[in-house]
Amino acid sequence: MKSSGLKDNALLLITGALCALAAWFFWSYFKSAGFDILYIVTIVALIFENQKLRKALKATDPTHHE
């Protein structure tokens, strides 16, 4: 039981280190343009999510008119 917890902690530490390395690379490579990239990714994700929610609404509410 203890070894599983130790393994989970090690994997969590490795995952955190990899995320920190990826964040460092992102910001060091893109610098201030990173904010523009994050903004664009967020807007695109919101557009796709909005379309998905509209389809779900249309499928559950037949009286819905746009």
Distance bins in CASP14 RR format, pairs under 12 A and 6 or more apart:
PFRMAT RR
TARGET T0000
AUTHOR 0000-0000-0000
RMODE 2
METHOD distances of the structure
MODEL  1
1 7 0 0 0 0 0 1 0 0 0 0 0
1 8 0 0 0 0 0 1 0 0 0 0 0
2 8 0 0 0 0 0 1 0 0 0 0 0
2 9 0 0 0 0 0 1 0 0 0 0 0
3 9 0 0 0 0 0 1 0 0 0 0 0
3 10 0 0 0 0 0 1 0 0 0 0 0
4 10 0 0 0 0 0 1 0 0 0 0 0
4 11 0 0 0 0 0 1 0 0 0 0 0
5 11 0 0 0 0 1 0 0 0 0 0 0
5 12 0 0 0 0 1 0 0 0 0 0 0
5 13 0 0 0 0 0 1 0 0 0 0 0
6 12 0 0 0 0 0 1 0 0 0 0 0
6 13 0 0 0 0 0 1 0 0 0 0 0
7 13 0 0 0 0 0 1 0 0 0 0 0
7 14 0 0 0 0 0 1 0 0 0 0 0
8 14 0 0 0 0 0 1 0 0 0 0 0
8 15 0 0 0 0 0 1 0 0 0 0 0
9 15 0 0 0 0 0 1 0 0 0 0 0
9 16 0 0 0 0 0 1 0 0 0 0 0
10 16 0 0 0 0 0 1 0 0 0 0 0
10 17 0 0 0 0 0 1 0 0 0 0 0
11 17 0 0 0 0 0 1 0 0 0 0 0
11 18 0 0 0 0 0 1 0 0 0 0 0
12 18 0 0 0 0 0 1 0 0 0 0 0
12 19 0 0 0 0 0 1 0 0 0 0 0
13 19 0 0 0 0 0 1 0 0 0 0 0
13 20 0 0 0 0 0 1 0 0 0 0 0
14 20 0 0 0 0 0 1 0 0 0 0 0
14 21 0 0 0 0 0 1 0 0 0 0 0
15 21 0 0 0 0 0 1 0 0 0 0 0
15 22 0 0 0 0 0 1 0 0 0 0 0
16 22 0 0 0 0 1 0 0 0 0 0 0
16 23 0 0 0 0 1 0 0 0 0 0 0
16 24 0 0 0 0 0 1 0 0 0 0 0
17 23 0 0 0 0 0 1 0 0 0 0 0
17 24 0 0 0 0 0 1 0 0 0 0 0
18 24 0 0 0 0 0 1 0 0 0 0 0
18 25 0 0 0 0 0 1 0 0 0 0 0
19 25 0 0 0 0 0 1 0 0 0 0 0
19 26 0 0 0 0 0 1 0 0 0 0 0
20 26 0 0 0 0 0 1 0 0 0 0 0
20 27 0 0 0 0 0 1 0 0 0 0 0
21 27 0 0 0 0 0 1 0 0 0 0 0
21 28 0 0 0 0 0 1 0 0 0 0 0
22 28 0 0 0 0 0 1 0 0 0 0 0
22 29 0 0 0 0 0 1 0 0 0 0 0
23 29 0 0 0 0 0 1 0 0 0 0 0
23 30 0 0 0 0 0 1 0 0 0 0 0
23 34 0 0 0 0 0 1 0 0 0 0 0
23 38 0 0 0 0 0 1 0 0 0 0 0
24 30 0 0 0 0 0 1 0 0 0 0 0
25 31 0 0 0 0 0 1 0 0 0 0 0
25 34 0 0 0 0 0 1 0 0 0 0 0
26 33 0 0 0 0 0 1 0 0 0 0 0
26 34 1 0 0 1 0 0 0 0 0 0 0
26 35 0 0 0 0 0 1 0 0 0 0 0
26 37 0 0 0 0 1 0 0 0 0 0 0
26 38 0 0 0 0 1 0 0 0 0 0 0
26 41 0 0 0 0 0 1 0 0 0 0 0
27 33 0 0 0 0 0 1 0 0 0 0 0
27 34 1 0 0 1 0 0 0 0 0 0 0
27 35 0 0 0 0 1 0 0 0 0 0 0
27 37 0 0 0 0 0 1 0 0 0 0 0
27 38 0 0 0 0 0 1 0 0 0 0 0
28 34 0 0 0 0 0 1 0 0 0 0 0
29 37 0 0 0 0 0 1 0 0 0 0 0
30 36 0 0 0 0 1 0 0 0 0 0 0
30 37 1 0 0 1 0 0 0 0 0 0 0
30 38 0 0 0 0 1 0 0 0 0 0 0
30 40 0 0 0 0 0 1 0 0 0 0 0
30 41 0 0 0 0 0 1 0 0 0 0 0
31 37 0 0 0 0 0 1 0 0 0 0 0
32 38 0 0 0 0 0 1 0 0 0 0 0
32 39 0 0 0 0 0 1 0 0 0 0 0
33 39 0 0 0 0 0 1 0 0 0 0 0
33 40 0 0 0 0 0 1 0 0 0 0 0
34 40 0 0 0 0 1 0 0 0 0 0 0
34 41 0 0 0 0 1 0 0 0 0 0 0
34 42 0 0 0 0 0 1 0 0 0 0 0
35 41 0 0 0 0 0 1 0 0 0 0 0
35 42 0 0 0 0 0 1 0 0 0 0 0
36 42 0 0 0 0 0 1 0 0 0 0 0
36 43 0 0 0 0 0 1 0 0 0 0 0
37 43 0 0 0 0 0 1 0 0 0 0 0
37 44 0 0 0 0 0 1 0 0 0 0 0
38 44 0 0 0 0 0 1 0 0 0 0 0
38 45 0 0 0 0 0 1 0 0 0 0 0
39 45 0 0 0 0 0 1 0 0 0 0 0
39 46 0 0 0 0 0 1 0 0 0 0 0
40 46 0 0 0 0 0 1 0 0 0 0 0
40 47 0 0 0 0 0 1 0 0 0 0 0
41 47 0 0 0 0 0 1 0 0 0 0 0
41 48 0 0 0 0 0 1 0 0 0 0 0
42 48 0 0 0 0 0 1 0 0 0 0 0
42 49 0 0 0 0 0 1 0 0 0 0 0
43 49 0 0 0 0 0 1 0 0 0 0 0
43 50 0 0 0 0 0 1 0 0 0 0 0
44 50 0 0 0 0 0 1 0 0 0 0 0
44 51 0 0 0 0 0 1 0 0 0 0 0
45 51 0 0 0 0 0 1 0 0 0 0 0
45 52 0 0 0 0 0 1 0 0 0 0 0
46 52 0 0 0 0 0 1 0 0 0 0 0
46 53 0 0 0 0 0 1 0 0 0 0 0
47 53 0 0 0 0 0 1 0 0 0 0 0
47 54 0 0 0 0 0 1 0 0 0 0 0
48 54 0 0 0 0 0 1 0 0 0 0 0
48 55 0 0 0 0 0 1 0 0 0 0 0
49 55 0 0 0 0 0 1 0 0 0 0 0
49 56 0 0 0 0 0 1 0 0 0 0 0
50 56 0 0 0 0 0 1 0 0 0 0 0
50 57 0 0 0 0 0 1 0 0 0 0 0
51 57 0 0 0 0 0 1 0 0 0 0 0
51 58 0 0 0 0 0 1 0 0 0 0 0
52 58 0 0 0 0 0 1 0 0 0 0 0
52 59 0 0 0 0 0 1 0 0 0 0 0
53 59 0 0 0 0 0 1 0 0 0 0 0
53 60 0 0 0 0 0 1 0 0 0 0 0
53 61 0 0 0 0 0 1 0 0 0 0 0
53 64 0 0 0 0 0 1 0 0 0 0 0
54 60 0 0 0 0 0 1 0 0 0 0 0
54 61 0 0 0 0 0 1 0 0 0 0 0
54 64 0 0 0 0 1 0 0 0 0 0 0
54 66 0 0 0 0 1 0 0 0 0 0 0
55 61 0 0 0 0 0 1 0 0 0 0 0
55 64 0 0 0 0 0 1 0 0 0 0 0
55 66 0 0 0 0 0 1 0 0 0 0 0
56 64 0 0 0 0 0 1 0 0 0 0 0
57 63 0 0 0 0 0 1 0 0 0 0 0
57 64 1 0 1 0 0 0 0 0 0 0 0
57 65 0 0 0 0 0 1 0 0 0 0 0
57 66 0 0 0 0 1 0 0 0 0 0 0
58 64 1 0 1 0 0 0 0 0 0 0 0
58 65 0 0 0 0 1 0 0 0 0 0 0
58 66 0 0 0 0 1 0 0 0 0 0 0
END
